[in-house]
């Protein structure tokens, strides 16, 4: 991997920074806090997103950025013969391949996933491979032996084997649990086989019983079928006999009804003969009945007219009395309109006087209240002023002649007495004025006579207006009543004239005695007339009864003939009730036997069905047992496989850890020999993963701080190379962040020379440091400084000799 270009826009303190990288050694130099590490953070953020950034996503945005300015990092790099350009913002990301105009990924997660696959490393693996910082150099020195082994396993990816082994062990536990559960749920094979044999025996027995029941049912059915024809014939003969008997009973009932009708008709004809004689006797007495009924109707009309005349006379008398009363009332209220005008004028004048009195009262009351409030306000102001003057006098007395005046801030001196006299004069004046206003307030506490006089006059006028308003209401009511009475009198006068005219039109003569006599005669003759009407109806039915008598006699003759015919047919039937009873008993016995045999067959069939269901369940249990045994065999084999995998992972981790120390020692030894010009020939890692430096093949018992930093550096380079080889990536990029630590000047230059000699393996090296003295050994220098005035980082690119190549400002011009 090789980085070509990096641009930061509003990323932390970098407002607009662009850096072009090349092969060789590039140094990023600047004081602490200038923004050097932010450049490396931007590279990691462009590749892996927010997990590679410090703090939260919101903290990435520069506080110096404009309101709508966006955060963006552009990183161009080469990998595997291809050129990539990644552009990442807070909410967007795009990845371009080989300068194509269309991105190959356009989302945050999409870009991160593609880059992770192309790099072949996770975020942690990438930093453990290409990045090396001062903290990482001494991290193993602070660890114990077990922690060192775990650290190396983790950075080299061996912990994946531990994770895989953990998954295998978890799966083995699951398999063991499944097998245990399967065994506990499995039925004993002996129980299953015994249940299967028992079910087969029950099926055989139930089949035999079902066959016997079917044979018995067939015999019972044959016996019943043999008796059925004779039984059905007897039933038909008995039904015919019963039908003839029923028909004879019906004919007999018809005969009785016909004879009863004949008796009724004879009796009706006798009553008609007696009615004819009675009508002849009553007709002589009913000769004057029609004339009396006509006379009674005329007398009823005369009576009704006489009653109407009396009612109209009573109404005319009452109406006259009512008119007299209304005329008397009209005489009393006929002056109401004149009184209304007089009362209205008096009420208007009284209301005007009341309004004037009210205005005078409110004016007088307002002046009184205003004077009292003004006196209270001035007295309160004098009290406040007196308190302030007393306070000033007390201050001056306390300060004395040598004090400073609190008002004018000048020394009192000889003016002390003069100031006191002025203050005493003010106190006396304020006291006199206060006494005046206090007396004034006391004087104004009582209501003034003028206000009381206005109030009394206002109250008197209010009562006068009330009386006039009540009188006005009475007069107005009288005016309304006058109009109503006038209309009422006119209406009643018209009604009286109409009554007089109606009475004059009634000229009927009514005789009450004759009316009573005629009513009595009519009432005596009415029962006779009613009886004649009733007897007439009976007499009119005589012809109908004669014809009906002839029909009844003919019906009786037909009934007698039908009875003789039915009796002959009944006598012709040869039916024996004893034979019928005997046959019924035989048939019912056979039917009972058939029902019993059918119930037995149903019970036997049900038992057979149950036995077959039990046999099927036993077969299913046997099949389920076979399946469970097969599944248990699979689980046992799977458990053995996972146990073998567990042992294999353990052996593999042991072999890798055993080969780890020699391989690391070889790589680190090659680096330290080149770095120290062969002074230190070898670096070894003992079984506790302690670093042992060999000088001329002899272990050094004690090493200095610089030697320890040097040993940690070459060991870190060896670890990075191993990770890169295992990831299948060429180890062409190396980024060192503040790795010089406690190295002296010579060691620093040796590190730079070593990196230059190792350019066949490290094509591009980026050094980040605050030490200026290493500048001369670098191919390119990127100087970073923090501008306090603008609050941004500024970047300048130079050649190793100090010649400026490019200048990038942290803020836009």
Secondary structure, 3 states (H helix, E strand, C coil): CEEEEEEEEEECCEEEEEEECCCEEEEEECCCCCCHHHHHHHHHHHHHHHHHCCCCCHHHECCCCCCCCCCEEEEEEEECCEEEEEEEECCCEEEEECCCCCCCECCHHHHHHHHHHHHCCCHHHHHHHHEEEHHHHCCCCCCCHHHHHHHHHHHCCCHHHHHHHHHHHHHHHHHHHHHHHHHHHCCCHHHHHHHHHHHHHHHHHHHHHHHHHHHHHHHHHHHHHHHHHHHHHHHHHHHHHHHHHHHHHHHHHHHHHHHHHHHHHHHHHHHHHHHHHHHHHHHCCCCCHHHHHHHHHHHHHHHHHHHHHHHHHHHHHHHHHHHHHHHHHHHHHCCHHHHHHHHHHHHHHHHHHHHHHHHHHHHHHHHHHHHHHHHHHHHHHHHHHHHHHHHHHHHHHHHCCCCECCCCCCECHHHHHHHHHHHHHHHHHHHHHHHHHHHHHHHCCCCCHHHHHHHHHHHHHHHHHHHHHHHHHHHHHHHHHHHHHHHHHHHHHHHHHHHHHHHHCCCCCCCHHHHHHHHHHHHHHHHHHHHHHHHHHHHHCHHHHHHHHHHHHHHHHHHHHHHHHHHHHHHHCCCCHHHHHHHHHHHHHHHHHHHHHHHHHHHHHHHHHHHHHHHHHHHHHHHHHHHHHHHHHHHHHHHHHHHHHHHHHHHHHHHHHHHHHHHHHHHHHHHHHHHCCCCEEEEEECCCCCEEEEECCEECCCCCHHHHHHHHHHHHHHHHHHHHHHHCCCCCEEEEECCCCCCCHHHHHHHHHHHHHCCCCCCEEEEEECCHHHHHHCCEEEEEEEECCCCEEEEEEEECCCCEEEEECCCCC
